[in-house]
């Protein structure tokens, strides 16, 4: 079975859209003047301020693998996307496409369309292509457990991106490795940004997707980290599937405004996409894009999120994944699998992008020369 033209067209269109998105320039600074001074939790407030400053400045030094196998030749790999409406999934696909071109492989993309049934169909399509390797992009392998076992039994290495809760190899489900930043660090710095920016006094709404175990775990970690400051109150946890965000988030946001009014001062979401879908409802309610609720995305960091942050339009910060770099890492991990070598176990350090340091960037691109390091390892 091969990828249908419509699926391929959607995949190509999504990746092209990711490439051409650009933002306009805007001023920098801090649009969230907190009236509190951290008195509700002085220790947590001090630690949060220090952590936010440190993480916002990182990314200038390569700390990834320095050695590995030379490039395998003639390989075909399939990237199965949970949904190509998720810009983070698309960003990783773009990085993997770049890296596949650099190493000399063929990469196919199949869209799972954001539903369990769609994911199962996509994995079946991938198996029908008899690939050398499979990439699980942004969904739990449990959605297609039988097909993933078939890949394992056929000796096809499977590499995940945000597929399970932790980075590195996984036995259940069996993944050669899972590529992600450390979810505990992403969750903690997201909460610390709220503690620091608010001065330790905030009413917070958390947006999550409990259908994705990785996302649900992240949101629980965020709430645990927020509890370090007694002046921070979680007003509500909104469980909205990422694939249904555009339909459901606006109504939820309107209801939250009616319910909490000005007590809702900060939001944190497991994916920046929620704030794209919340913006219209916030605008209709008379909320200024540079005022409360101040919003932070705990993951991904797509180009449109960077534009919102730059323009101060209903998002103030994100903890972005280095999406392109992670796509390159996935190809390197598959190359290690093909050579019978262990996974690198590399985990990217986290970064924080805010209105103060976004500049003209459209995504988080570490200035660490990762492309050159990987191509040197591969002998390319």
ABEGO torsion letter per residue (X at the ends): XBBBAAAAAAAAAAAAAAAABBBBBBBBEBABBBABAGAABAAAAAAAAAAAAAAAABGABBABBABEBBBBBGBBBBBBBABAABAAAAAAAAAAAAAAAAAGBBBBBBBAGGBAAAAAAAAAAAAAAGBABBBBBGBBAAABAAAAAAAAAAGBBBBBBGABABBEBBAOBBBABBBBBBAAAAAAAAAAAAAAAAGGBBBBBBBBBAABAAAAAAAAAAAAAAAABAABBBABBBBBBAAAAAAAAAAAAAAAAAAAEAABABBBBABAAAAAAAAAAAAAAGBBAABOBBBBBBEGGBAAAAAAAAAGBGBABBBBBBAAAAAAAAAAAAAAAAAGBBBAGBBBBBBBBBAAAAEABABBBBBAGAAAAAAAAAGX
